[in-house]
Amino acid sequence: MTLRAYITNLGKYNEGELVGQWVNFPCDEDDFAEVLEEIGIDEHYEEWFVTDYECDIDDVISELGEYTSFDELNGVAEALEAWDDDGLLAEAVIDIWGADALLETTPDDYMYFEAYDDEDIGYYLAEELGILDECPDNLRNYFDYEAYGRDIRIESDGGLSSNGYFIQRY
């Protein structure tokens, strides 16, 4: 996933002139210093700020501000690099836990399976993982997959999304 920021010369901006440049993050310190030099950050114009962002996931942008530091921008970009390219897992994590979770975890922190309601969750856990293997066949017919799935969903640190059911690993 990509994160880009439009870095702007604050002094020039206050004088009514928009002088800036798009920067892809993560960015090397030397490359960033070169960008600052190109937009006129020097002893006269010492401050910069961000006037725009581009990111594959819009919710991440809402976590960033105009005065986000270089180190924080790099940290967010590095955290995003760990997520899948198509964004489906990242979108599910945002739906369930919020954009902060993307920055604090990696895809390895989650388990996913195709389930779109409580009955799917219960069926997957009971049948696919073999929880009912020890249960006599005559009792199996009375097993309530939906109730079991609902209890698991409520008690676990997981959630349903349009991309399936996700559980956070500990």
N, C-alpha and C positions, 0 to 999 in steps of 0.2 A: 504494500500500500504506500501511496505517496503522500507527502506533505510538502506544500510549497507555501512560501510567505512572501508578500511584497514588502520589502524593507524600504522605509522612507526616511529621508533626511528631515528631522523634526524642525530644525531652524528654518530651512527653506520652505517647509510646509506652512509655518507660522507667518512667513513673508508672502504667502500666496502662490508659491510655486511647488508643484508636485515633482519631486526628484526622487526616484527610487528604482528598485530592480527586483525582479523575481529571483528567489533563492530556493533551491531544492534542499530539503533536509532529510537525513542528517548531512551536515556540512562541515568540512574541515575548517579549523580556526584560521588558517592562513588564507583559504579561499574566501572566508567570510570577511576577513580584514581587507582583502582586495576589493570586495563588493562595497564595503564601507568607504574605501578610498575613492572608488569610481562614482559614488553618489555624493561625494563632497564632505564626508565626515572627517573633520580635522580639528585643529585647535580653536577655530572660529565656530564651526558647527559640530558640536560634540555628541549630540544625542540622535538616536534613531528610534523608530517605532514601526509597528506593523499596521498597514492600512488594509490588507486583504489576505485571505487564506484560500487555498485550494487543497482539498483532501478527498480521498475516495469515499470517506464516511463523514457526512455533514455534522453528525453529533459530536465528533471530536473537535471540530472548529469552535463549537459553542463553549468548550472548556478552555479555550485560549483567548487572550486579550490583546489589546494594542501594545502593551508594554511587557509582553512575555519575553523572558531573557533568552539569549542565544543557547545557553545550556539547557533550558527547559524545552526549547524548540527541538534541539537535538535529541533530548530524552524522549519526547513524544514520538518523534520520527523513528527512533530506534525501537521503541515499543511496538509501533505499528508494523515495522518490518517483519515481526515474528508471526503476523497473522496471514491467513490464506489470501491468495491473490484475487479470488472471486468475491470475497467479502461476505459470504453467506454465514460463516461461523461468527465473524466479527459482528454482523448485524444481529444475529441471535443473541449474542452476549450483551449487546447494547439494549435490546428489547427487554431482556430479563434482568440484568444487573446494572445497566447504565454505562455511559461512555467511560467513566472512571475505571471500570473493570478492565477495559482494553489496555489501559496504560499500566495497570498494576498486576496483570496476569499474562500468561501465554496460552496458546491453544492446548498445550499439554496439560493445563490445569482443568480441562473439561472433558467429560465423557458425553457422547452423543448417541442417540439411537432414534430411528424413525418411529415416532409416536406423536399423534396429533390430538389426543384426548386422553382422559383418565383410563378408559378401557384399554386403549393401545398400550399405555404405560404398564398397566397391570398384566396384560397378556404377555408382553415382552419379558417382564421380570419373572413371571410365574412359569411360563412355558419355555421360552428361549434360554433362560439361565438355569432351568431345571429345579426351581424352588418346589414344584409340586411332584417331583420324582418319587419322593417318599410317601406321598399321599395315596391311599387306596383309590382305585378307579371309581368305586361307587360314591366316594365323597368328592371326587374331582368335578362331577357334574354340578355340584352346588357351589363351587367356588365363584365368588363375585369379583371378576377382574376389574370392573369399574370402581368398586369400593376400595379394593386393594391399591389400584393405581392412584386414586384420589388421596389415600392415606400416605402413600410414598411421596407424592408430589407435595403435600402439605408439610411433611416431616423432613424432607430433604432440602438441601440448598440447591434447588434446581427450578426449572421452569419450562413452560411450553412456548414455542415460537412458531412462526410460519415455516421454519426450517427443521422442526422436530423438537425433541425433548432433550434438554441439556442439564447435566448435573456437574456441579463443581467438585473436583477431586481435592482431597486434603492430604 
